Amino acid sequence: MPLDLKNFLQSFLYFYNALGDESKVFFERLLNEIDHTKKNNLNEEDFINLFEKEFTKIQNKEIQKENKKEQIQEAKQDSFIDNVPSDLPLKTFTLPMNWEDFELNLGSTTNKLLENNLDELKNLNLYKEQAFMGNSLGLYARDNLLSIEAIKKLQKDYIQVYLNKLSKEIGIGLEFLDFNKNNDVIIQAKTNLSTIDFLTLIKEHNNKLNTRIDLDWNLNISDVKKFHKESKEFIDTFTNEAQDSMYRKNISNQQENINETLPIKKINQNDFSSLLDFFEKKRIENQNMAISKDEFKKDFLHYCKTNMNQLEMKTLLNLYHKNPTKLTYEHKEMIIKGMRYTLVNNNLLDKELELQIKSSLKIPLNNEEKISMEKYKNQEINNTSNQQIQKKSITGNIAQPKPTPKIHRGR
């Protein structure tokens, strides 16, 4: 047997055995492909070359995965240098971050995802070709491929490797803690240096350090599909529930579950024209190029802060208290943030509505607000009592049928 073939068979059997329970399925598919090649008089040499090429690609992917795991594991293991004196104080610092290198890594990874899954991304409406000055221009919604949580995870991978390189350069162990609201990095280190001296040291060594980090993230198209299915369901459910609540009675009636037997008074659609326009705008955007639920949340919260009118704020309050509801915990989190933003919206002039929002958010009230809230509650109770009396009065005044007069016949 030729030596090359012998080596190939040994390698093949090694990987075949490593498949375990899946080895039988793999071998059957391989035999089916060989049989297909013979029946269709295809060139066996081409088949072997193709098999070898695909096999090599799989090997390379596995090697890249292992390298990435080793990089991250190494970063975690070396986050604190063992020979640091134990008597040094443990201090917390915030490192300003330039994410340009991370964005280059992410851009390279998402471009590979595009190259390998072009048709599927077209079906998801994340990639489209558009005519431009006689040429075909490719439009790619890269920012909507991944959730914020997924990008944060990639950022953590990147930071672990970066801190490991920096730690070796300056000779001080660095441990990642978290990101702040500006997306800078919060770390801990054992050092006697002041904050100013420590950050100066970091800045000096950053200039010398080759901060280029190559991480090959293997993004999976199935994760992209799952995220966009979740995004569509999130946006559709919220839009439908919000539009349903736009035509219901005001929040006090729904909260107290009063007058349920009375017909629902529909509110003029013009009162909600700007919110309806917002939903329509998002629907059109989604048709042109798929948007993610994270983008929808960001735009909706901005709308709550700047454009939402008082009747729409009542609708938001309705949604928060709605029961039963199709809204999820994630929807409720967005609504809570939205209600907080309405409190700084210049359109909020109704003091009673402001107190209702604060009460729902469990924001402590000052003494003056507590008195006003008690006054509004008493007014609500009086209104409810009057409505119930009025309802009974209307019911009692309904004309009863007159009894048929008896006819007395003479003897």
Secondary structure as GFF3:
##gff-version 3
##sequence-region A 1 411
A	DSSP	alpha_helix	3	18	.	.	.	ID=ss1
A	DSSP	three_ten_helix	20	22	.	.	.	ID=ss2
A	DSSP	alpha_helix	23	39	.	.	.	ID=ss3
A	DSSP	alpha_helix	44	77	.	.	.	ID=ss4
A	DSSP	beta_strand	90	95	.	.	.	ID=ss5
A	DSSP	alpha_helix	100	116	.	.	.	ID=ss6
A	DSSP	alpha_helix	118	123	.	.	.	ID=ss7
A	DSSP	beta_strand	127	132	.	.	.	ID=ss8
A	DSSP	beta_strand	135	140	.	.	.	ID=ss9
A	DSSP	three_ten_helix	142	144	.	.	.	ID=ss10
A	DSSP	alpha_helix	148	170	.	.	.	ID=ss11
A	DSSP	beta_strand	174	179	.	.	.	ID=ss12
A	DSSP	beta_strand	185	190	.	.	.	ID=ss13
A	DSSP	alpha_helix	195	208	.	.	.	ID=ss14
A	DSSP	alpha_helix	221	245	.	.	.	ID=ss15
A	DSSP	alpha_helix	251	256	.	.	.	ID=ss16
A	DSSP	three_ten_helix	269	272	.	.	.	ID=ss17
A	DSSP	alpha_helix	273	288	.	.	.	ID=ss18
A	DSSP	alpha_helix	293	306	.	.	.	ID=ss19
A	DSSP	alpha_helix	310	321	.	.	.	ID=ss20
A	DSSP	alpha_helix	329	342	.	.	.	ID=ss21
A	DSSP	alpha_helix	351	360	.	.	.	ID=ss22
A	DSSP	alpha_helix	367	396	.	.	.	ID=ss23
###
